[in-house]
Amino acid sequence: MTTQTERQPRRLASLFGPDDVLADYPSAAVAQWYRRLVAFSEAHGGVLAPLMLRLWLDNRDPNARKVIPPHPNLMNSAIVRDAIAFHRSIYLTEKKARLTDGIERWAGVIPRLQGAGYPRWDGVGELAMSYQSLAAFSELQTASFALNSMSMAEADVFTSFHNFQLRTDVTVVLAQSAGGRTTLAFKKFEARAIDRYDWDAGKHLTVPNPDYRVQASWAIRADLQRIVVFHSNAKRIESDGLAAPYNLETEPWEVTDRLILAPAAIDPNRKL
């Protein structure tokens, strides 16, 4: 039986936007609906989104760490490509690194050659560097999902990772040409995604309803082909011990984009 308190989010939502239809059902029923959404997503080409949602439903330890293999949907995502291109520019000291305290500063190979803020590197042998930054969908990309015009692969990333941290680890070497030109080459360029799989109770997402036209007593709103899912329901499921957030990381993958790996000329003495 649904209480007055449980019904309140749905009524409030209807005053300012779509109804929270899941608020009318007990947590156990909603958790099962999420499991049917997992199966529906897998049957329609989803890979990362159903995997990560199932991990959440099966998890009971909010401190758990889950490591999953990288998938082409993620590795080939536009926001991953943009983030990796940005990381390359950091390593080449073409753009400033964005630090966690909001400060930007020069990083990459040139400050290390000059000993400016980093241990000085003499340019001999190999140099290992790493960088981590946010990979985020733009407002335009988010709107394309809302309009159901995002590609299947990109939507898989959007509904699983959404915005997340991307870390890259590189190894570089320098070479000198006969004319005195210094060239940097990447011997290793690896990437991995890092995220916290949790829910923002103040947000919602429109998804296909796996129970659409299902003639069964347990079906949730079989008259609706799509449902606006308020994430407050996911938080309710967690509070009732039917799921738990977790820390997520992918195994590293090797970046193979020739534009990213292409050698680049640098000026070791450039004034920063």
PEZI-V259940 format. One record per residue. N is the residue number from 1. RES is the residue in three letters. SS is DSSP state (H for helix, E for strand, - for the rest). NEAR is the number of other C-alpha atoms within 8 Angstrom. Layout:
BEGIN
N_RES_SS_NEAR + N_RES_SS_NEAR
END
This chain:
BEGIN
1_MET_-_3 + 2_THR_-_8 + 3_THR_-_6 + 4_GLN_H_6 + 5_THR_H_6 + 6_GLU_H_9 + 7_ARG_H_11 + 8_GLN_H_8 + 9_PRO_H_10 + 10_ARG_H_12 + 11_ARG_H_10 + 12_LEU_H_8 + 13_ALA_H_11 + 14_SER_H_10 + 15_LEU_H_6 + 16_PHE_H_6 + 17_GLY_-_6 + 18_PRO_-_7 + 19_ASP_-_9 + 20_ASP_-_14 + 21_VAL_H_10 + 22_LEU_H_10 + 23_ALA_H_11 + 24_ASP_H_10 + 25_TYR_-_8 + 26_PRO_-_9 + 27_SER_H_11 + 28_ALA_H_8 + 29_ALA_H_9 + 30_VAL_H_12 + 31_ALA_H_11 + 32_GLN_H_8 + 33_TRP_H_11 + 34_TYR_H_9 + 35_ARG_H_10 + 36_ARG_H_10 + 37_LEU_H_12 + 38_VAL_H_13 + 39_ALA_H_9 + 40_PHE_H_9 + 41_SER_H_12 + 42_GLU_H_10 + 43_ALA_H_7 + 44_HIS_-_6 + 45_GLY_-_7 + 46_GLY_-_12 + 47_VAL_-_9 + 48_LEU_H_10 + 49_ALA_H_14 + 50_PRO_H_14 + 51_LEU_H_9 + 52_MET_H_10 + 53_LEU_H_11 + 54_ARG_H_10 + 55_LEU_H_8 + 56_TRP_H_12 + 57_LEU_H_11 + 58_ASP_H_9 + 59_ASN_-_12 + 60_ARG_-_9 + 61_ASP_-_8 + 62_PRO_-_9 + 63_ASN_-_7 + 64_ALA_-_8 + 65_ARG_E_8 + 66_LYS_E_8 + 67_VAL_E_8 + 68_ILE_E_8 + 69_PRO_-_6 + 70_PRO_-_11 + 71_HIS_-_7 + 72_PRO_H_7 + 73_ASN_H_10 + 74_LEU_H_11 + 75_MET_H_9 + 76_ASN_-_8 + 77_SER_-_12 + 78_ALA_H_7 + 79_ILE_H_9 + 80_VAL_H_12 + 81_ARG_H_10 + 82_ASP_H_8 + 83_ALA_H_12 + 84_ILE_H_11 + 85_ALA_H_9 + 86_PHE_H_9 + 87_HIS_H_10 + 88_ARG_H_9 + 89_SER_H_10 + 90_ILE_H_14 + 91_TYR_H_11 + 92_LEU_-_12 + 93_THR_-_13 + 94_GLU_-_7 + 95_LYS_-_9 + 96_LYS_-_10 + 97_ALA_E_9 + 98_ARG_E_9 + 99_LEU_-_8 + 100_THR_-_5 + 101_ASP_-_4 + 102_GLY_-_6 + 103_ILE_-_7 + 104_GLU_E_8 + 105_ARG_E_8 + 106_TRP_-_11 + 107_ALA_-_12 + 108_GLY_-_11 + 109_VAL_H_9 + 110_ILE_H_14 + 111_PRO_H_14 + 112_ARG_H_14 + 113_LEU_H_12 + 114_GLN_H_10 + 115_GLY_-_10 + 116_ALA_-_9 + 117_GLY_-_6 + 118_TYR_-_7 + 119_PRO_-_7 + 120_ARG_-_10 + 121_TRP_-_10 + 122_ASP_-_5 + 123_GLY_-_9 + 124_VAL_-_7 + 125_GLY_-_6 + 126_GLU_-_9 + 127_LEU_E_9 + 128_ALA_E_8 + 129_MET_E_9 + 130_SER_E_8 + 131_TYR_E_8 + 132_GLN_E_8 + 133_SER_E_9 + 134_LEU_E_9 + 135_ALA_E_11 + 136_ALA_-_8 + 137_PHE_-_10 + 138_SER_-_6 + 139_GLU_H_6 + 140_LEU_H_6 + 141_GLN_H_9 + 142_THR_H_9 + 143_ALA_H_8 + 144_SER_H_10 + 145_PHE_H_10 + 146_ALA_H_8 + 147_LEU_-_7 + 148_ASN_-_6 + 149_SER_-_7 + 150_MET_-_10 + 151_SER_-_6 + 152_MET_H_8 + 153_ALA_H_10 + 154_GLU_H_12 + 155_ALA_H_10 + 156_ASP_H_13 + 157_VAL_H_14 + 158_PHE_H_10 + 159_THR_-_8 + 160_SER_-_11 + 161_PHE_-_10 + 162_HIS_-_9 + 163_ASN_-_9 + 164_PHE_E_12 + 165_GLN_E_11 + 166_LEU_E_14 + 167_ARG_E_12 + 168_THR_E_13 + 169_ASP_E_12 + 170_VAL_E_12 + 171_THR_E_12 + 172_VAL_E_12 + 173_VAL_E_13 + 174_LEU_E_12 + 175_ALA_E_8 + 176_GLN_E_9 + 177_SER_-_8 + 178_ALA_-_5 + 179_GLY_-_5 + 180_GLY_-_6 + 181_ARG_-_10 + 182_THR_E_12 + 183_THR_E_12 + 184_LEU_E_12 + 185_ALA_E_12 + 186_PHE_E_12 + 187_LYS_E_8 + 188_LYS_E_9 + 189_PHE_E_12 + 190_GLU_E_11 + 191_ALA_E_13 + 192_ARG_E_13 + 193_ALA_E_11 + 194_ILE_E_12 + 195_ASP_E_10 + 196_ARG_E_9 + 197_TYR_E_11 + 198_ASP_-_6 + 199_TRP_-_9 + 200_ASP_-_7 + 201_ALA_-_11 + 202_GLY_-_7 + 203_LYS_-_8 + 204_HIS_E_9 + 205_LEU_E_8 + 206_THR_E_9 + 207_VAL_E_8 + 208_PRO_E_8 + 209_ASN_-_11 + 210_PRO_-_9 + 211_ASP_-_11 + 212_TYR_-_11 + 213_ARG_-_8 + 214_VAL_-_7 + 215_GLN_-_6 + 216_ALA_-_5 + 217_SER_-_4 + 218_TRP_-_5 + 219_ALA_-_9 + 220_ILE_-_7 + 221_ARG_-_8 + 222_ALA_-_12 + 223_ASP_-_6 + 224_LEU_-_9 + 225_GLN_-_10 + 226_ARG_E_9 + 227_ILE_E_10 + 228_VAL_E_12 + 229_VAL_E_12 + 230_PHE_E_13 + 231_HIS_-_13 + 232_SER_H_11 + 233_ASN_H_13 + 234_ALA_H_10 + 235_LYS_H_10 + 236_ARG_H_9 + 237_ILE_H_14 + 238_GLU_H_11 + 239_SER_H_7 + 240_ASP_-_7 + 241_GLY_-_8 + 242_LEU_-_13 + 243_ALA_-_11 + 244_ALA_-_13 + 245_PRO_-_15 + 246_TYR_E_15 + 247_ASN_E_13 + 248_LEU_E_12 + 249_GLU_E_12 + 250_THR_E_11 + 251_GLU_-_9 + 252_PRO_-_9 + 253_TRP_E_8 + 254_GLU_E_8 + 255_VAL_-_9 + 256_THR_-_6 + 257_ASP_-_6 + 258_ARG_H_6 + 259_LEU_H_5 + 260_ILE_H_10 + 261_LEU_H_11 + 262_ALA_-_8 + 263_PRO_-_8 + 264_ALA_E_8 + 265_ALA_E_8 + 266_ILE_E_10 + 267_ASP_-_8 + 268_PRO_-_8 + 269_ASN_-_6 + 270_ARG_-_6 + 271_LYS_-_3 + 272_LEU_-_3
END
